[in-house]
Amino acid sequence: MAKLKKRRKSYSRSPLLSYKPGESPCLEITDSSILRISSEFFLKGDRPRDYWSQAGRLGKQFITQNRGILNDFGISASIDYDGNSVDLVLKSSNYVGALPLLSPTSGQPDYGLIIKPRFEWLGIGPMLAQMGWRIIPNPIKELPLLPRSDRKIPSWVLSMIILARIQRLLDHLERRFEYSESDLSAPRGSVNWTSYVTSRMSTAQFLKVPCRYPDLRDDQELKSAIHFTLLKQLSSLESQRNSGVFVLQLISLCHSLLEQVRSVVPKRPSPMLMQSWSHGPFKREIFHNGLQAMEWTIEDRGLAGLGDLQGLPWIMSMEEFFEAWLETITERLAVQIGGRIRTGRKRETIAPISWEPSYLGSQKYLLPDLVLERENETIILDAKYKGHWEELSVNHWDKLDDYLKERHREDLLQILAYSTLYSTKRIVSCLVYPCSQQTWESLKRRDRLYHRASLSSGSRRVDVILTAAPMGVKIEESSTIIGEDITGWRNFLNISK
């Protein structure tokens, strides 16, 4: 008994416990930034004698357990000891999202990491919709749920992902033989002669032969589950009608998908049926993605973040996000000035590089983000999700550090390389960087939104433009600011309709 009491006392002093009630199990970091967290984050209870060594061991174990998923999100992790404290140092890249992290004490996904964009906005949903859903968050099905979900990510964003998956599933729905029973004019399969003699012949219905036969048709149980999923999604979207026209578009899509399953009765699939589907002979990714979308709907999951409920892990590249944002702006520019847009996102601007011999080559092609072609003019736009513009707009070139200068030179050489791909009389090569709305307004007041340089070779002229596109714009203000951006570009580039 004495030994038991002693063991209990030792256990009560153990630092290997989970987070305290009321504490957030989720860490927050912005993209392209550094987060320092004291390893005390993993410790609680009475302070042990070897406090810092315990903290260091837990920090190293945390990194070892989560190294794979941190690498997938572009996050580097290390332990730093400055003589006073042991810190966990996380350095993020250009990805945003939410990921679960294993606890070094329990080995379970008790923690989460939320990566937010460094240019704040009111919500990711309105910006995605305004860009026409050129890019969407990618839920990660292989990972466990996070402790929290995000109120700032409206549920219609996940509905958009779910409906897209259901649409692809319906387009590739597996067909199989199922037994059907009906009255036919010509016998097929097996005939129920007893029923035919007693109920058909007696009423002179000689051409109604009750038959049971195999019929190649869609999986009725699966279509019933899809019907149930779509009705639940429709109910959720109807409650968000006031969120904007993009929700109305999703409602319209949901109605069109419902028309494809009207022939079956909606039915919530049982867990056993869902499990049989997930372990069945279906191997195509389209089926598994559709099945997962149904599970998210049935279990009322949301994208993970900083809300109150469990959420789905997800990831999104901010470089691709900013390219899509710039594509939105360029489309509006094309409406005003005319011209044809080609996008790198659709691989429409790819220019192969031929090496001799081919197996010794390095880079295989050039791929500008956006190209706007007019009769005698080509405008090349390359989106750079970097912080160069903020630095260049505040500091003189001589005051920038060498690393920033080198990266800017690489950007400049890249856009000049793109200019060699086109033969129009005038080439406009634009490097477009993101900035906050406050920075954009400040630069506009100081008339520093654009920097231009020119190069001439014979009759050919290349203009190099450095400019910015604001991020974090409120949806009701975005059209005005984009309009001002387009007007400014036209005036600065000397573009006429």
C-alpha positions in Angstrom: 0.0 0.0 0.0 2.8 2.4 0.8 4.4 1.7 -2.6 1.0 2.4 -4.3 0.7 5.8 -2.5 4.2 6.7 -3.4 3.5 5.9 -7.1 0.4 8.1 -7.0 2.4 11.0 -5.6 5.0 10.6 -8.3 2.4 10.5 -11.0 0.8 13.7 -9.8 4.1 15.5 -10.3 4.6 14.2 -13.8 4.9 16.8 -16.5 3.8 14.4 -19.3 0.2 15.6 -19.4 -2.0 17.2 -22.0 -3.0 20.9 -22.2 -5.0 22.4 -19.4 -8.8 22.9 -19.6 -9.6 26.2 -21.2 -6.2 26.3 -23.0 -6.2 26.3 -26.8 -4.7 23.1 -28.2 -4.0 24.9 -31.5 -1.0 27.0 -32.3 -1.2 29.9 -34.7 1.3 31.1 -37.3 1.1 33.2 -40.5 2.7 32.1 -43.7 6.3 33.0 -44.4 7.0 33.8 -40.7 8.7 32.4 -37.6 7.0 31.3 -34.5 8.8 30.7 -31.2 7.1 28.6 -28.5 8.5 27.8 -25.2 8.8 24.0 -24.7 6.9 24.7 -21.4 3.9 24.4 -23.7 4.2 20.6 -23.3 4.7 20.7 -19.6 2.3 21.2 -16.7 2.0 20.2 -13.1 4.7 20.8 -10.5 8.1 21.9 -11.8 10.4 18.9 -12.0 14.1 19.2 -10.9 15.3 18.7 -14.5 12.7 21.1 -16.0 14.7 22.4 -19.0 16.0 19.0 -20.0 12.5 17.6 -19.8 11.3 20.4 -22.0 14.1 19.9 -24.5 13.4 16.2 -24.7 9.7 16.7 -25.3 10.4 19.4 -27.9 12.8 17.0 -29.8 10.3 14.2 -29.6 7.5 16.5 -30.9 9.7 17.4 -33.9 10.5 13.7 -34.6 6.9 12.6 -34.4 5.6 15.4 -36.6 8.5 15.9 -39.0 6.7 14.3 -42.0 3.5 16.3 -41.8 5.4 19.5 -41.1 7.5 19.0 -44.2 4.3 18.4 -46.3 3.1 21.9 -45.2 6.5 23.5 -45.9 7.3 24.0 -42.2 10.8 23.6 -40.7 11.1 22.9 -37.0 14.0 23.1 -34.6 14.9 23.5 -30.9 16.7 26.6 -29.7 18.3 27.1 -26.3 19.6 30.5 -25.4 20.8 29.7 -21.9 17.6 30.8 -20.3 14.8 28.8 -22.0 14.3 26.0 -24.5 12.1 27.1 -27.4 10.4 25.3 -30.3 11.0 27.3 -33.5 8.6 26.8 -36.4 9.3 28.5 -39.8 6.4 28.5 -42.3 6.5 28.8 -46.1 3.8 29.9 -48.5 1.2 27.4 -47.5 -1.9 28.1 -45.3 -4.1 25.6 -43.8 -4.7 23.5 -40.7 -2.9 20.3 -39.6 -3.1 18.0 -36.6 0.1 17.5 -34.5 0.9 14.5 -32.3 1.5 15.1 -28.7 4.9 14.0 -27.4 3.2 12.9 -24.2 0.3 10.9 -25.4 1.2 10.1 -29.0 -2.3 11.3 -30.1 -3.3 14.3 -32.3 -4.0 16.4 -29.3 -2.6 19.6 -30.9 -3.1 21.5 -34.1 -1.4 24.2 -36.1 -3.3 26.9 -37.9 -1.4 28.7 -40.7 -3.1 31.9 -41.6 -2.3 34.3 -44.5 0.0 37.1 -43.6 -2.3 39.5 -45.5 -5.4 39.4 -43.3 -8.9 39.3 -44.7 -12.4 38.9 -43.3 -12.8 35.4 -44.6 -11.3 33.1 -47.2 -14.7 32.1 -48.6 -15.7 35.5 -50.2 -12.3 35.8 -51.9 -12.5 32.3 -53.3 -15.9 32.9 -54.7 -15.0 36.3 -56.1 -12.1 34.5 -58.0 -14.6 32.0 -59.4 -13.2 29.1 -57.4 -10.1 28.9 -59.6 -8.4 27.5 -56.5 -10.0 25.9 -53.4 -8.7 24.5 -50.1 -7.6 20.9 -50.4 -8.9 18.8 -47.5 -6.5 16.0 -46.5 -8.3 12.7 -46.0 -5.3 10.8 -44.6 -5.0 12.9 -41.4 -7.1 12.8 -38.2 -9.4 15.7 -37.3 -8.2 18.8 -35.6 -9.4 19.9 -32.1 -11.0 23.0 -33.6 -12.9 24.2 -36.7 -13.0 27.7 -38.1 -15.9 30.2 -37.9 -14.1 32.4 -40.4 -14.4 29.7 -43.1 -18.1 29.6 -44.0 -19.6 26.2 -44.4 -20.4 26.9 -48.1 -16.7 26.7 -48.9 -16.7 23.0 -47.9 -20.1 22.6 -49.7 -18.3 23.8 -52.8 -15.8 21.0 -52.5 -18.4 18.4 -51.6 -20.7 19.3 -54.6 -17.7 19.2 -57.0 -16.8 15.7 -55.7 -20.5 14.5 -55.9 -20.7 15.9 -59.4 -17.7 13.9 -60.5 -19.0 10.8 -58.8 -22.3 11.0 -60.6 -20.5 11.5 -63.9 -18.5 8.2 -63.3 -21.1 6.2 -61.3 -20.4 2.5 -61.3 -23.1 0.4 -62.9 -23.8 -3.2 -61.9 -26.4 -6.0 -62.4 -29.3 -5.9 -60.0 -32.4 -8.1 -60.0 -35.6 -6.3 -61.0 -39.2 -7.4 -60.9 -41.8 -6.0 -63.3 -44.6 -6.9 -65.7 -43.3 -7.4 -69.3 -45.0 -8.1 -72.5 -42.3 -10.6 -73.5 -41.0 -13.0 -70.8 -37.5 -12.3 -69.5 -35.5 -14.0 -66.9 -37.7 -16.2 -64.6 -41.5 -15.9 -64.8 -43.7 -16.1 -61.7 -46.3 -18.4 -63.3 -48.4 -18.7 -60.2 -48.9 -14.9 -60.1 -49.5 -14.9 -63.9 -52.2 -17.5 -63.8 -54.0 -16.2 -60.7 -53.9 -12.5 -61.1 -53.1 -11.7 -64.7 -54.9 -14.3 -66.8 -58.0 -14.1 -64.5 -58.3 -10.5 -65.4 -57.5 -10.9 -69.1 -54.0 -9.2 -68.7 -52.3 -11.7 -71.0 -49.5 -9.3 -72.0 -48.4 -8.5 -68.4 -46.0 -11.3 -67.5 -44.5 -11.0 -64.0 -40.8 -11.5 -64.4 -37.6 -11.3 -62.3 -34.5 -10.6 -64.3 -30.9 -9.1 -63.9 -30.7 -5.5 -65.1 -27.6 -3.4 -65.6 -28.3 -0.2 -63.6 -26.7 2.3 -61.3 -26.1 1.3 -57.7 -29.5 2.3 -56.2 -28.2 2.3 -52.6 -25.3 4.6 -53.5 -27.7 6.9 -55.4 -30.0 7.0 -52.4 -27.1 8.0 -50.2 -26.1 10.7 -52.7 -29.7 12.0 -52.7 -29.6 12.2 -48.9 -26.3 14.1 -49.1 -27.5 16.6 -51.6 -30.6 17.3 -49.7 -28.6 18.0 -46.6 -26.2 20.3 -48.5 -29.2 22.1 -50.1 -30.7 22.7 -46.6 -27.3 24.2 -45.4 -26.9 26.4 -48.5 -30.5 27.7 -48.3 -29.7 29.0 -44.8 -26.8 31.0 -46.3 -28.6 32.7 -49.2 -27.6 36.2 -47.9 -23.9 35.4 -48.1 -23.7 36.4 -51.8 -24.4 35.3 -55.4 -21.8 32.5 -55.1 -24.1 30.7 -52.7 -27.0 31.0 -55.2 -24.8 29.5 -57.8 -24.1 26.6 -55.5 -27.8 26.1 -54.8 -28.4 26.0 -58.6 -25.7 23.4 -58.9 -27.2 21.4 -56.1 -30.6 21.4 -57.8 -29.1 20.2 -61.0 -27.4 17.3 -59.3 -30.6 16.4 -57.4 -32.3 16.0 -60.8 -29.9 13.1 -61.5 -31.0 11.1 -58.4 -34.8 12.0 -58.3 -35.6 8.4 -59.3 -34.4 7.0 -55.9 -35.6 7.6 -52.4 -33.1 9.6 -50.2 -31.8 7.4 -47.5 -29.1 8.0 -44.9 -26.5 5.2 -45.3 -25.7 3.1 -42.3 -22.1 3.1 -40.9 -21.9 -0.6 -42.0 -22.8 0.3 -45.6 -20.4 3.1 -45.7 -17.7 0.8 -44.4 -18.5 -1.8 -47.1 -18.2 0.8 -49.8 -14.9 2.1 -48.5 -13.5 -1.4 -48.4 -15.2 -2.6 -51.6 -13.8 -3.3 -55.0 -14.0 0.4 -56.1 -10.4 1.6 -56.7 -10.9 4.9 -58.5 -10.0 8.0 -56.6 -13.2 9.7 -57.8 -15.3 7.1 -55.9 -13.3 7.5 -52.7 -13.4 11.3 -52.8 -17.2 11.2 -53.3 -17.6 8.8 -50.5 -15.5 11.0 -48.3 -17.7 14.0 -49.2 -20.8 12.1 -48.1 -19.1 11.3 -44.8 -18.3 15.0 -44.2 -21.9 15.9 -44.8 -23.4 13.2 -42.6 -21.0 14.0 -39.8 -21.3 17.8 -40.2 -17.6 18.4 -40.5 -16.1 21.8 -41.3 -12.6 23.0 -42.4 -10.3 23.2 -39.3 -9.3 26.5 -37.8 -9.9 28.4 -34.6 -13.6 27.8 -33.9 -15.2 25.4 -31.4 -15.8 22.1 -33.2 -13.5 19.5 -34.7 -12.5 20.2 -38.2 -10.9 18.7 -41.3 -7.2 19.3 -42.0 -6.7 21.3 -45.2 -3.9 23.0 -47.2 -3.7 25.7 -49.8 -0.8 27.3 -51.6 -0.8 31.1 -51.3 1.3 31.4 -54.4 -1.5 29.7 -56.4 -4.0 31.8 -54.5 -2.3 35.0 -55.4 -2.0 33.9 -59.0 -5.7 33.3 -59.1 -6.4 36.7 -57.6 -4.2 38.4 -60.2 -6.0 36.4 -62.9 -9.3 37.8 -61.6 -7.9 41.4 -62.0 -6.4 40.7 -65.4 -9.8 39.3 -66.7 -11.4 42.6 -65.8 -8.6 44.4 -67.5 -9.2 42.4 -70.6 -12.9 43.3 -70.6 -12.0 47.0 -70.6 -9.1 47.0 -73.1 -9.8 43.8 -75.1 -7.4 41.1 -75.9 -6.9 37.3 -75.3 -5.8 35.9 -71.9 -3.7 32.8 -71.6 -3.0 31.4 -68.1 -0.2 29.3 -66.7 -2.7 27.6 -64.4 -4.2 25.9 -67.5 -0.7 25.4 -69.0 -1.7 27.7 -71.9 1.5 29.7 -71.7 4.1 26.9 -71.5 7.2 27.3 -73.7 9.4 24.1 -73.9 13.1 24.5 -73.7 15.0 22.2 -76.1 18.4 20.9 -74.8 21.1 19.1 -76.8 21.4 16.4 -75.7 18.0 16.4 -73.9 19.1 14.3 -70.9 21.7 16.9 -69.8 19.2 19.7 -69.6 18.0 21.4 -66.4 14.8 23.4 -66.6 12.5 21.9 -69.2 10.2 24.9 -69.9 9.2 28.5 -69.2 5.7 29.1 -67.8 4.5 32.7 -67.4 1.5 33.1 -65.0 -0.6 35.3 -67.3 -0.3 36.6 -70.8 -2.7 39.3 -72.3 -2.2 39.5 -76.0 -3.4 42.3 -78.2 -2.7 43.2 -81.8 0.7 44.9 -81.4 1.2 44.4 -77.7 1.8 41.6 -75.3 1.4 42.1 -71.5 3.1 39.4 -69.4 2.2 39.3 -65.7 4.0 37.2 -63.1 2.6 36.9 -59.6 5.2 36.9 -56.9 3.8 36.0 -53.4 6.7 37.6 -51.6 7.3 40.6 -49.3 9.6 42.4 -51.7 7.1 45.1 -52.5 6.7 46.2 -48.9 10.5 46.4 -48.6 11.1 48.2 -51.9 8.4 50.7 -51.2 9.8 51.7 -47.8 13.5 51.3 -48.2 16.0 52.4 -50.9 17.6 49.7 -52.9 21.0 50.3 -51.3 19.5 49.7 -47.8 18.0 46.2 -48.7 19.9 43.1 -47.4 21.8 41.0 -49.9 19.4 38.1 -49.7 16.4 40.3 -50.7 18.4 41.9 -53.5 19.3 38.5 -54.9 15.7 37.2 -54.9 14.5 40.3 -56.6 17.2 40.0 -59.3 16.0 36.4 -59.9 12.4 37.7 -60.3 13.6 40.4 -62.7 15.7 38.0 -64.8 12.7 35.6 -65.0 10.3 38.1 -66.3 12.9 39.3 -68.8 13.3 35.7 -70.0 9.5 35.5 -70.5 9.7 38.7 -72.7 11.9 36.8 -75.3 9.0 34.4 -76.0 6.9 37.0 -77.9 7.5 39.0 -81.0 5.0 41.8 -80.9 6.3 45.4 -81.3 5.7 46.2 -77.6 6.2 43.9 -74.7 5.1 44.8 -71.2 6.5 42.6 -68.5 4.9 43.1 -65.0 6.1 41.7 -61.7 3.1 41.9 -59.4 3.6 41.6 -55.6 1.0 41.3 -52.9 0.5 44.1 -50.3 -2.0 44.9 -47.6 -4.8 47.3 -48.3 -3.3 49.9 -46.0 0.0 49.8 -48.0 -1.8 50.0 -51.3 -3.7 53.1 -50.2 -0.5 54.7 -48.8 1.4 54.0 -52.0 -1.5 55.4 -54.0 -1.5 58.7 -52.0 2.3 59.0 -52.6 2.0 58.1 -56.3 4.3 55.1 -55.8 2.1 52.2 -57.0 4.2 51.6 -60.1 7.9 51.5 -61.0 8.9 51.2 -64.7 12.1 50.6 -66.7 12.5 50.2 -70.4 14.8 48.3 -72.7 15.0 48.7 -76.5 16.4 46.5 -79.2 15.9 47.9 -82.7 12.2 48.5 -83.2 11.3 46.3 -80.3 10.6 47.8 -76.9 10.3 46.0 -73.5 8.8 47.8 -70.5 9.4 46.3 -67.1 6.8 47.2 -64.5 6.9 46.6 -60.7 3.5 46.9 -59.1 1.3 45.5 -56.4 -2.2 44.1 -55.9 -3.9 44.6 -52.5 -4.9 41.6 -50.4 -7.2 41.5 -47.5 -9.8 43.6 -49.3 -13.4 43.6 -48.0 -15.7 42.0 -50.5 -17.8 45.2 -50.9 -14.7 47.3 -51.5 -12.8 44.9 -53.7 -14.5 45.8 -57.0 -13.7 49.4 -56.5 -10.1 48.8 -55.6 -9.6 46.4 -58.5 -11.2 49.0 -60.8 -8.8 51.6 -59.6 -5.9 49.2 -60.1 -7.0 48.5 -63.7 -7.4 52.2 -64.4 -4.0 52.9 -62.9 -2.4 50.1 -65.0 -4.0 51.4 -68.2 -2.8 54.9 -67.6 0.7 53.9 -66.5 1.2 51.4 -69.3 -0.2 53.9 -71.8 -2.8 51.4 -73.0 -5.7 52.5 -75.1 -8.9 50.6 -75.9 
